[in-house]
Amino acid sequence: MLIFTCPYCGVAADETELSAGGEAHLKRFGPGSSDDDFEGYLFVRENPKGVHFERWRHAYGCGKWFHAARCTVSMEVFGTYSAQTTRPPEDILGRIVEKHPNFKWRDIEAAE
């Protein structure tokens, strides 16, 4: 079972208290964008075997959305952070790099 700590209210909640919201850090496209960009935003998602960044909502708690970094293989949770953050915090990236030295996800790479 996944257990996330809500970065807003500080409660350690298991996945039954949360609602999954899909992949985090998507670049959003709307009216005026090209058909290819809009299609990519709606339908194209990464589905990695390994570290992944996701959106979650503390549905049975404070109700706020947050981001979580976890490994889809081991189910290890590296940390949670505000949904308004455009890049994962350095301390979470550091924990990821400790376990996965060659980590790379989109434009985010392991520190050298």
N, C-alpha and C positions, 0 to 999 in steps of 0.2 A: 504494500500500500504506500502511496506517495504521501508525504507529509511536508507541507510548505508552511513557512512562517510568513504571515501577512506583514508586509513592510509598513503598513499604515497603523494597524491596531496591535501588532505584535503577537497575535494569537498563532500558535502552532496548530494548524488545521489539517485534517486528513482530506483526501480527495473527495470524500462524500459530502463535505461542507463547501466544496468549491465547484465552479463551473469552468470547464476548459473553453478557451476562446481561440484556439488555433495558433498559428505561427506569429511570433513577435517581430517587430522591426520591419514591417512591410512598408514599401514606398507606395503611397496611395495615389491613384490616378482617378480623375473624375471627368466632368464635362470639359470638353475642349481637348482632351487627350486623344492620342491616336487609338485606333481600334486594337492594335497589337499591344500597346501599353495597358489599356483597360482590360483586355482579355487576360494578360499576364497577372494583373492585380487581382482579378476575380478568381482565376482558376489555377495558376501555377504556384505550387508550394514545394518547399524542400521537405524531404522525408528522410533525414539522415539516419544512418546507423551510427550512433554516437552522440556527441554533444549537440543539444538543440535549445533554442530559445522560444518560449511559449508565453501566451497570454492566459491568465487565469483571473477569475472573479471570486472574491470571498462572498459567495452567495448567501450563506447562512451565518454571516458575521456582519462586518461593516459594509459589505456590498460593493467595495471598490475593486477596480481592475488593477492588476500588477503583472509584472513579467517574472518568469522563472527560468533559470538555466539548469538543465538536467541532462543526464545521459540516457538515451533511449535503450541502451543495451543493459546497463547495470541498474537503472532506475535511481542512480545517485543524484541527489539534488545539490547543486553547487551554491545556490543562493537565490534570493528573490529581491526585487527592486521595483521602484516606482514605474508605472506605465508611461509616465511622461518623459522618461529617460530615453534618449535616442541611441545610446550606446551602453552596453553592459558596464557596470562599475569595474574599476581596475582590480579591486580585491577579489571579485568573483572570477574575473579572467585569470588572475593569479592562481586561484584554486583549480581552475580547469587545466591550466598549463602544467601544474604539478603532476596531474594524472595523465595528461595527454600533451606531451611536449611539442608535438607537431600540429597542434590544433590550428585549424583555419575554418572560418565560416564567413562567407561573403567577403566583406572588406575587413573583417576582424581576424587578425593573426595572433599567434603566440608571440609574446614579448621576446626580444632577442637578448 
